[in-house]
Amino acid sequence: MTRTTGATTSPGKPMLSEQVYANLRDAIMHGAHAPGDALKPQDLAKKESVSLAVVREALVRLVGEGLADRLPNRGFAVPAFSDRRWQEIAEARQAVEPVLLRMSIERGDLDWESRVRAAHHRLARTPAFVPEEGEHYSDAWAEAHRIFHRTLLEGCGNAILLETFDRMWTASELARRWSAHRAPGRDHLGEHRRLEEAGLARDADAAVAALVQHVTLTAAGLADPAQREPATPA
């Protein structure tokens, strides 16, 4: 009897924690919590109708992904808009991703070329903004964007380096959304097209130059104080 009871009750908490995590992540990504806003476990637990332990577990996971900060007084908050971390992440991407891209161009086979072309086609045909998801770019576009960039680098054939890319990508996702919100006129289509064309032409120098500029523009969108602050949703 004891064994059966444990088996039926134990899956509940992980599933609940996953749901709360997904809800909080979605709210942060879509601007429901502005940069620097406090994430109060008590309030969130009441809103989600769960225990403090479940909320804290979700918040700790968000901290690990760079989507929340754990403050000295043990509270939590959305990362500040002008936090230096975004520039440091951009610097790390500028150091690591060009290496992977050169390796990918050197080692990538015909199958890699086909996957890059398909990933770019999907990205170019996916709407970046949809009315039902508010002012930040859509989840579908975000996923198509991630797949394109990762596919471009997968030709390197090095799983360890690709894991490093995955971690940096997750950590910089919030910065990308804020940057896009501040610079809505940016030519994302043109930037990605140049990346695809240079990569498939096996022009490593041109591809790396396009990639570095692409990453730099994202960081610049956050660093420039002349740009307007992101609007706080009503």
N, C-alpha and C positions, 0 to 999 in steps of 0.2 A: 504493500500500500504506500509506504513512504517513498519508494522508488518511483511509483507511478505519479504521485503528487508532484514530486520534484520535476519530473519530465514534462508535466503539463503546465507548470507555472514559470519555469526558468526562461523560456523563449520570450516572454512578454516584455521584460525590461529592455533587452537589446533592440527589439522591434520598436518600442516606444521611444527610446533614445534616438534611434535612426530617424524616426518621423519628426521629432522635435529639432534635431540637427538640420534636417532638410528644410523645415519651415524657417528656421532662423537664417540659414544660409541664403535661402531665396529672398527673404526680407532684406538682408544686407545688400545682396547683389542688385536688387531692384530699387534701392534707395529709400526703403521704408525707415531705415535707421541711417541718419546722416553721418558724415565723417565726424568723429569725436564724440558721438552720442554714447551715453552710458547704457550698458546692457545689464539691467538689474535682475538678478536671478529670481528674486521674489515676485517681481512684476511679470516676468516671463513665465514663471511656473503657474501663476494665476491665470494668465492669458491662455496657456496651453493645457491647463487643467491637469498638471502633472506635479510630481514631487520636485523639491529643490535638487535632489541628487541627480535626477534625470536631466534637468536643465544644466546643471554644472558639468555633467559629462559631455553634453552637446557643446557647451561653451569652450571647454578645454580642447575639444577636437577642432573647433573653429580657430582657436589660438594657434594650434599646430599647423594650420593651413594658411596662417597670415591674414585671416579674415576678422580677427578680434585680437585685442590686447588684454593681457592680465596686468592690472595696475598694482602698484606697491601696497595699497591697502586691501588687496585681494579682491577688488572689484573687477569688472570687465567693461570694455568699451570698444566701439568701432574704431579702427585705426584713424589717426588724425590725417586730415587732408594733405598737409604739407610735410608729412613724416619723411625723414631722410631715407627710410627703408626703400621707398620706391626708386630713388636714384641708385641705391646700392644694388637692388635687384636688376635694374636696367644695366648697370655696370657689369654684373655677373653674367647676364645674358649676352652682352656684347663680347665678353671674353670667351664664353663656352660655345655658344651656338655657331659662330663662324667656323670653329674647328670641326664641329659635326657636319656642317654644310659642305665644307671642302672634302671631307671624307666621303660624304654621301655622293657628291658629284663624281668623285674618283671611282667609287666602288659600286654605285647603283647600277642595276641591270635594267633590261627592258621592262620587266614587271614593275620595278620601282618607277620608271618613267610613266607607265600607264596609271599607276596609283596616284602619282603626283598630279597628272592631268585630270583624273577623275575627282580628286579632292578639291582642286582649284575650281573645276566646273560647279561642284556642289556649293562651294563658298560663294562664287559669283552669282549663283542663282537663288541664294537664300536671302530673304529680306533682313537687313540689319535691324530694322525697327518695325514693330507691329503695335497698333494702338492698344491692344489688350494687355500689353506688358509694360506700358508706361514709357518714360522718356529714355530709359537705358536700353541698350541693344538687346535683342531677343536671345532667349536661351538656345534656340535652334541655330542662330548665327554664331553664337559663342562656341557651340560644339563643332560646327563646320570650320570655324576659324582654328580651333585647337587641332582638329584632324589634319587640316592643310599643313600647318606648321610642323606637326610631328611627322607626317608622311614625307615632307621635304627632307627631314633629317634621318629618317629610318634607313636610308640606303647606306649609312655608315656601318651598320651591322654590329654596333657595340651596345649591348644591353645596359651596361653600367652607365655609359654616357647618356643614354636615352632616359634612364631613371633620374639622372640629374636634371635633364631638361624637364621631365614631368614635374618634379618638385618645384623648380623655378616657375614653371607655367602656372601651377596652382597658386603659388605665393603672389604672383603678379596679376591674377585675374581681376581683382578689385581695382587695381590701378588702371587697367585697361578700360574698365567701364567708366570710371571717373574721367579719365582723359578723353574718351570719346564724347562724353557729355559736355565737356568744356570746349571741345574743338569739333563741332558737328560738320564743318565744311571740309574736313580732311579727306583726301582722295584714297580711301582704303582699296577701292577696286584697282586703281592704277598701281598702288604699291604692291599688291599681291600679284598682279599680272606681271610686273617686272621681275618679281622673285621667281615665278613659275618659268617665264621665258628664259631667264639667265640660267636657271638650274638645268632645264632640259636642253639648253644649248651647250651645256658643259663648260660654261664660262664662269669659273669659280670666283675670279676677281670681281666681276660685275654682280654676281649673286651675293657675295659677301657684302659688297658696298650697299646693295639694296636692302639687305637684312639689317645692317648696322643703322642705316638711316631710318628704317621702319621702327626699330626699337627706340632710337633716339627721339623720334617724334612723339612717341607715347610718353616718355619721361618728360619731355619738354612741355607737353600739355598740362602736366601737373605742377611743374616748377615755375611757370611763368605767372607772376602775380597780376599781370595785366588782364589775364583771362578772367571771365566771370566765374564766381563761385557756383557750384551746382545747386540747383533749386531744391528746396526742401519740400517733399510732397505734402499736400494738405491732409 
